[in-house]
Amino acid sequence: METNKAMKRIMLLGSGELGKEFVIAAKRAGVYVIACDRYDNAPAMQVADEREIFSMLDGDALEAAVRKHHPDIIVPEIEAIRTERLFDFEKEGIQVVPSARAVNYTMNRRAIRDLASKELGLRTAKYFYAKTFDEFKKAADEIGFPCVVKPLMSSSGHGQSYVHNDDELKAAFTEAMEGSRGDVKEVIIEEFIDFDSEFTLLTVTQKNAPTIFCPPIGHIQKSGDYRESWQPYHISDEALKKAEHMANEVTKALTGYGLWGVEFFMTKKGEVIFSELSPRPHDTGMVTLGHTTNLSEFELHLRAIMGWPIPAIHLEHYGCSAVVLAKEDADHAPEYNLVEALREDRTRVRIFGKPDQHVNRRMGVVLCYGEVGDDINALREKAKRVAATIIK
């Protein structure tokens, strides 16, 4: 397809629901997008200019797609990518978002956890790695119960579990290995933090301006997978400064420009502990689609990538998100009912457009918002109530 030579070309690696919203932001700004994923008709492909279907772990297929489309910018949306090729593209002058170094580091939990804990000295949960069950059992004995088990590389909480005693170790190890994405077959076992809550600090690194932060976002996860989020998450000024310091340190070390989702635990004693980091828009940040901030996380990501100004980030509304979950395994999309949701004021529904479903797969999100100072818990309950009506 012939395009305007002055129009920037972005290649999106991974085309899920986060990628779809990013493509919408890019298209509104006149950017040309090629969406790539392992299956056809993925959400972002439905709004992009072109599509390519291949496994991101197939380095030769990735190379062929880049040579075919000549992108100016490569934007990874998933972790399971043949990242060594990204270094080659970057050397050729193709911008990798946020950087090839950042994507390589964050594709598995070993690199990012070691960077945060050992190199930067940030407070994290105590952790060990294991490739065999014997190593895993020894680490569990060292950490104690309960503990958390995760694949080194995964997405949406796949393979994550909580272990309460020796009898659960074998099943947890097997689940983590089977839930691993890509060719990294190793697990991380970590101390269970008796946290009061979890929150995300969306962090924007810029080429020609200082790093800036969105108001913190509280979230609830089940088995490591996002279920609801709300903004703002109320936190003391001291705790917020600590979180911003940690987010700034780790993103600075990883280098590059774009929006990052940095996750933290808040303990019952008020201690802020670094948890994880994604070098891309975060699922909990979908709450920003509900008018909470003056710019959504996707618009912020695009501006940072393009080197465009971001004058400020303002909290304009209180808001909540709740996911719409599939209820069955089927090779087709469910029938969506929007009638109840559309009766609600200050409510939005975003259907992701996934072509098939499995139990508890995220199929959409409900966004509810109100005035600054409204009862955030009432908004959370409203969002969850409405989300439960979307799929019968």
N, C-alpha and C positions, 0 to 999 in steps of 0.2 A: 504494500500500500504506500502510495506517495504521500509524504508529509512535508509540512513547512520546515525547511532546514533550520530555521531559527528556533523552532519549538524544541524544548528539552525533551529527551526520551528517557523514561524511567522503566527499568525492568524490575518487576516485583517477584521475589522468590517466595512462593507460598501465597495462596489466594483465599484465605479464610475470611471470617467476618471482620476481623480487624483490618485486613488488607482491603476489603470492600469499601469500608469507610475512608480509608486513606486514598483509594482511587477516586472516590467521589470528590474529596477535597482537591486532589490534583487536577481533575477534569474541570472543576470550577475555575481553576487558575490557568487553564489553557495548556496543561502539560500532557504529553502523549505517553500512554502507559501500556506496557506489554505484561500481562499477568500470567504467571507460570505456576503450575501445580501438578501433582501426580495423577489427578483425575479431571475429566472434562466437566465444564459447567460449574466449577467451584465458585463461591460467592463473588470474589473480586473479578472473575472473568466476565461476569454478567454486566459489568459497567466499564470494562477496560476497552481499549482500542483493538488490541490483538491478544491472542492467547497462545501458549505453548504448553504441551502436556508431556511431562517427563519427571522422573524421580530426581529431586535435588541432590541426592547422594550419588548420582551417576555423573561423574566429573566430565566425561566426554560429551554427554548430552547437554550439560550446562554450558560447556565450551561452545558447542555447535549453536546453541540458542543465542549466545552473546555475539558470535561472529555473524549470525544471520541478521540480528536486529540493531547492532551497533548502539547500545544504550549509552547515554552520558552518565547515568546514575544507576547503580544496582541497590535495591532496597530489600533486604531479607525480612521476611515476616515470620519465618519459622527457624528452629534451631538446627534441624537435621539437614545440613548442607555440606557439600564437599568444600570445606572452607579454605583449603590450601589453594584452590583455584582463584579465590577472591584476592589473595595477595598478588597473583600474577596480573589480574585485571587492574588492580590498583596501580601497579607499577607502569601499566600502559597508559595511565591517565584517566581511567574510569573511576568515578567517585563511588566508593562503597560506604554504605550507611550503617552505623555511624563511622566505622572504619573496619578494615579487614582484621585488624588486631582485636577490636572489640567483639566482632562476631565470632572469631576463633576462640577467644577466651570464654565467652558465655555459652558456647554450644554444649559444654558439659559442666557439671557442678564442681568437679575437681579444680579446674583452673580458676574459676571465679572465687570459690571458697578459699583456696590457698592465697590468692591475691589479697582478698579482704583481710583474712586472719593473719597470715604469716608475713606478708610484705607490707601491708598498710597498718597492721595492728588494730583493726577494727574488732569490736566485740561481736562474736558470733557464737552459735551453739557449738559445743564440743563435738567433734566428728571423726570418723575413720572411714577408710575405703576398703572394699572387699571384692575380689574376683572369684573366690571360692567360698563354699559354705563354711569350711573350717576357719578361714580368715574372718568371715562374717560372725561366726559364733564367738570367736575370741574377742572381737570388737564389742559385741553385745555384753559380754561379761565385764569388759572394762567400763562401758558407759552405764550399764544398769538399765532397769526398767522403770517406767515405760520409755521407749525410744521410737524414733521415726526412721523409716526405711524408704529410700527413693532410688530409682535408676539414676546413673550419672547424667544421662541425656534422655529427656522425655518432654512431653507437653500435656497441658490440661490435666495434670495430676495422675496421668497413667502410671501404674505400677507403684504408687505410693501407699503406705500403710503404717499403722501404729501397732507396735508390739508390746504386749503387757507381760509376757512370761516366756519361758523356754519353749513351751509347747507350740507357740505361734511363729517361732523363728523360721522353720522350714518353708511354710506357706508364704511368709513375707518375702523371703529370699527369692523363691520361685516367681512370685508375682512381680517383683522388681526387675528381675532379669527378663521376663516376658514382656514387661511394659516398656522396656528400653527402646528408644528410637535410634535408627542408624546402626552402625557397627560397633558402638561402644557397649561392651558387655561387662559392666562393673556397677556396683551399687555403693551408695553412701549411707552410712548409718550414723545418726546424730542424736545428741541429747534432746530429750523432750523439754521444751521451755514451757514452764507453767505460766503462760502468758494471759494477760487480761484481754488483749485484743491484738489484731494485726492491722497494719495500714500500709498504703502505697504512697510514695512521694514521687509524683511525676516530675522529672528533672529534665530541663532543656539546656543542652550545651550548644553554644552558638559560635560561629566563625569570627564574627567581629564585635561581639558583645559578651558581657559576663553571663555565667550560668544562672538560670532563674528557675523558680519552682512554682508548681501549682499548689493551691491549698491542699493539705493532706486528705487522703481518701481512706475511710474505713472499709473493711470488707470481711465477708464470711466465706470460708472455703469448706468444702466437704470432700474428704479424700484428696486434698490438694487441688481441687477444681473450684473455680469461682462460682458462687451462687448469688451473692448480692453485694452491692457497694453503696456508699453514701459519702457525700461531700457537703460541708466539711466534716472531717473527723476532728473532734475537739481534743486539743493537746496543749500542754503548757508551753510557754515561750522557750523555756530552757530545753525541754525535750525536743521541740521543733528545731532549735538551733543545732542540737546534737545530730539529729537526723539529716539536716541539710549539710552539715559538715561531712558526715560519712558519705552521703550521696555525691557530694562534690569531689571528695578524695578518690572514690572508686571510678567515677566517670572520667575524671582527669587522667587517671592512670591508664584507662583503656583507650582514650583519645577518640576524637571524631565529633561530628555534629549531628544532632537529632534529639528526639525525645526518648527518655529511658524510663522504665517502670522499676523503681527501687522499692523493695518490700522490707518491712521491719516488723519485729515483735515489740509490743509494749507489755512489760511484765506487770504483775500486780503491785510491785514495789515502785513502779514508774521508771524502770530502766528501759532504754531503747537499744534493741539488739538487731544488727544487720541480718537479714534472712537471705534474700535472693535479688537478682537483678536481671532485667530483660532489656536489650539495647533496641527497643522498639516500643510502639504504643502497647499499653497493657490492657488486659481484659477488664480489670476493675475500673479502668479509666473510661470505659464506655459511658459512665455516668455523666461525663462532660458533654455528651450528645444531648442531654436534657437541660441545656441552658444554664448549667451551674456556673461556668466560666465564660468570659467573653469570647474565647477561642477554644474549640474542642481540642483534645489531645492530637487529633489527626491533622488539624490545621496548624497546630504548633509544630508537629513533626515535619510537615511540608515546608513551613517557613524556615525552620532551622536547616533543613537539607539544602534548600535553595539559597540560603544566605540572605533571606529577606528579613526586614526589621520586625521585631516583636516589642512594641513600645512598653507593654505591661500585661500582666495576667491579673484579672480582677474576678473576684467572687461576685456573681450577679444574682444567683438564687441558691437556696438550699435544694438538694436533689438526691434521689436514690435510684438505683437500678436493681432489677431482679430478673434472673434468666428464665427463659421459657424452655422447658426440658421435654424431649421426646419421651413417649410412654411405651413404645414398642420397637421391636426390630422390624424394619420394612425397607424394601428397595424403592420406596417412593417417599415424597414429602408428605407430612400430615395435612389434614384439612384444618386450616386456621380459622378461628372465630374471633373477629375483632369487634363485634357489636358491643360487648360489655365494656371493653377498654375505651371505645370511642364515646361512651356515655360519660366518661370521667374527664373533668376539667384538668388542665395542666398535666396531661398524660400523653406520652408518645409510645408507639410500638415500632420496633425495628425487627423485621423478619429477615433472617440471614440469607435465605435462598438455598439452603443445602438440599441436594437432590435426593438424599435418602436419610434414614434415621436408625438409631439404635437407642436402647433404653438409657435415659439421662444425657443424651447428646444435646448440646446447646443448639437450639433452633432459632432463637430470637431473644430479644431483651425488652423489658418494659421500663420506661423512664418516667418518674413522677417528680415534679418540682414545685417549690413554693417560695414564699418570700424569705429573705434573710431573717433569721430569728424564729422561723416556724418550728414546730415540734418535729425533729428529724426522725424520731421513732415512729410517729404517726405516719410520716411519709414512707418509711420502710415497710410498715405493715400494709399500706395501700398498694405499694409496688408489688409485693409478694402476692397479695390477694388478686390483683388484676392479672399478674403473670399466670396464675393457676387457671384462669378462664380461657386462655388463648388456644390451647389444644384440648379438645374434649376427650 
